[in-house]
Protein backbone atom coordinates (compact mmCIF):
# COMPACT_ATOMS: atom_id res chain seq x y z
CA UNK A 1 0.00 0.00 0.00
CA UNK A 2 2.84 2.37 0.74
CA UNK A 3 4.24 1.67 -2.73
CA UNK A 4 0.99 2.86 -4.33
CA UNK A 5 1.07 6.08 -2.33
CA UNK A 6 4.66 6.63 -3.32
CA UNK A 7 3.89 6.06 -7.01
CA UNK A 8 0.96 8.49 -6.90
CA UNK A 9 3.13 11.02 -5.08
CA UNK A 10 5.97 10.74 -7.60
CA UNK A 11 3.53 11.02 -10.52
CA UNK A 12 2.03 14.16 -9.02
CA UNK A 13 5.49 15.65 -8.59
CA UNK A 14 6.36 14.74 -12.16
CA UNK A 15 3.25 16.52 -13.46
CA UNK A 16 3.93 19.58 -11.31
CA UNK A 17 7.50 19.77 -12.58
CA UNK A 18 6.38 19.35 -16.21
CA UNK A 19 3.77 22.09 -15.80
CA UNK A 20 6.34 24.39 -14.23
CA UNK A 21 8.77 23.80 -17.11
CA UNK A 22 6.03 24.54 -19.66
CA UNK A 23 5.16 27.78 -17.88
CA UNK A 24 8.81 28.85 -17.74
CA UNK A 25 9.05 28.44 -21.52
CA UNK A 26 6.68 31.36 -22.15
CA UNK A 27 8.41 34.67 -22.89
CA UNK A 28 6.62 36.75 -20.28
CA UNK A 29 7.50 34.33 -17.50
CA UNK A 30 11.12 34.12 -18.69
CA UNK A 31 11.41 37.90 -18.40
CA UNK A 32 9.98 37.87 -14.89
CA UNK A 33 12.25 35.01 -13.79
CA UNK A 34 15.30 36.72 -15.29
CA UNK A 35 14.56 39.97 -13.46
CA UNK A 36 14.09 38.07 -10.18
CA UNK A 37 17.38 36.24 -10.73
CA UNK A 38 19.28 39.47 -11.48
CA UNK A 39 17.75 41.24 -8.48
CA UNK A 40 18.55 38.32 -6.17
CA UNK A 41 22.13 38.04 -7.40
CA UNK A 42 22.62 41.79 -6.95
CA UNK A 43 21.41 41.57 -3.36
CA UNK A 44 23.69 38.60 -2.70
CA UNK A 45 26.65 40.49 -4.24
CA UNK A 46 26.14 43.58 -2.11
CA UNK A 47 25.89 41.45 1.03
CA UNK A 48 29.12 39.59 0.24
CA UNK A 49 32.72 40.54 0.96
CA UNK A 50 33.38 41.05 -2.76
CA UNK A 51 31.22 44.17 -2.73
CA UNK A 52 33.48 45.68 -0.06
CA UNK A 53 36.59 44.79 -2.05
CA UNK A 54 35.43 45.78 -5.55
CA UNK A 55 33.35 48.88 -4.76
CA UNK A 56 35.37 51.70 -3.20
CA UNK A 57 34.05 53.27 -0.04
CA UNK A 58 32.60 56.74 -0.51
C-alpha positions in Angstrom: 0.0 0.0 0.0 2.8 2.4 0.7 4.2 1.7 -2.7 1.0 2.9 -4.3 1.1 6.1 -2.3 4.7 6.6 -3.3 3.9 6.1 -7.0 1.0 8.5 -6.9 3.1 11.0 -5.1 6.0 10.7 -7.6 3.5 11.0 -10.5 2.0 14.2 -9.0 5.5 15.6 -8.6 6.4 14.7 -12.2 3.3 16.5 -13.5 3.9 19.6 -11.3 7.5 19.8 -12.6 6.4 19.3 -16.2 3.8 22.1 -15.8 6.3 24.4 -14.2 8.8 23.8 -17.1 6.0 24.5 -19.7 5.2 27.8 -17.9 8.8 28.8 -17.7 9.1 28.4 -21.5 6.7 31.4 -22.2 8.4 34.7 -22.9 6.6 36.8 -20.3 7.5 34.3 -17.5 11.1 34.1 -18.7 11.4 37.9 -18.4 10.0 37.9 -14.9 12.3 35.0 -13.8 15.3 36.7 -15.3 14.6 40.0 -13.5 14.1 38.1 -10.2 17.4 36.2 -10.7 19.3 39.5 -11.5 17.7 41.2 -8.5 18.6 38.3 -6.2 22.1 38.0 -7.4 22.6 41.8 -7.0 21.4 41.6 -3.4 23.7 38.6 -2.7 26.6 40.5 -4.2 26.1 43.6 -2.1 25.9 41.4 1.0 29.1 39.6 0.2 32.7 40.5 1.0 33.4 41.0 -2.8 31.2 44.2 -2.7 33.5 45.7 -0.1 36.6 44.8 -2.1 35.4 45.8 -5.5 33.4 48.9 -4.8 35.4 51.7 -3.2 34.0 53.3 0.0 32.6 56.7 -0.5 
